[in-house]
Amino acid sequence: MGIIVTIIVGFIVGLIARAIMPGNQSMGLIMTTILGIVGAIVGQFGANALGMAGPVGWIGSIVGAIIVLLIFGMVTKKR
């Protein structure tokens, strides 16, 4: 049951991050879900690096997903 919740939360976080981020991000549902899951991991890592204990929560996950989306946009930028 935990993996299903992770996928659903990752999808929601990915959608929110894509809505906040300006520009056109052409990615499908699977990439949006992966973006949200990786964003939550990045948010947790950043919180641990800053000395914050405990789960990051929605805000940290969204911030992490926006950071991942920025990096993804820079890597896949068309020339």
Buried (B, 14 or more C-beta within 10 A) or exposed (E): EEEEEBBEBBBBBBBBBBEEBEEEBEBEEEBBBBBBBBBBBBBBEBBEEEEEEEEBEBEBBBBBBBBBBEEBEEEEEEE
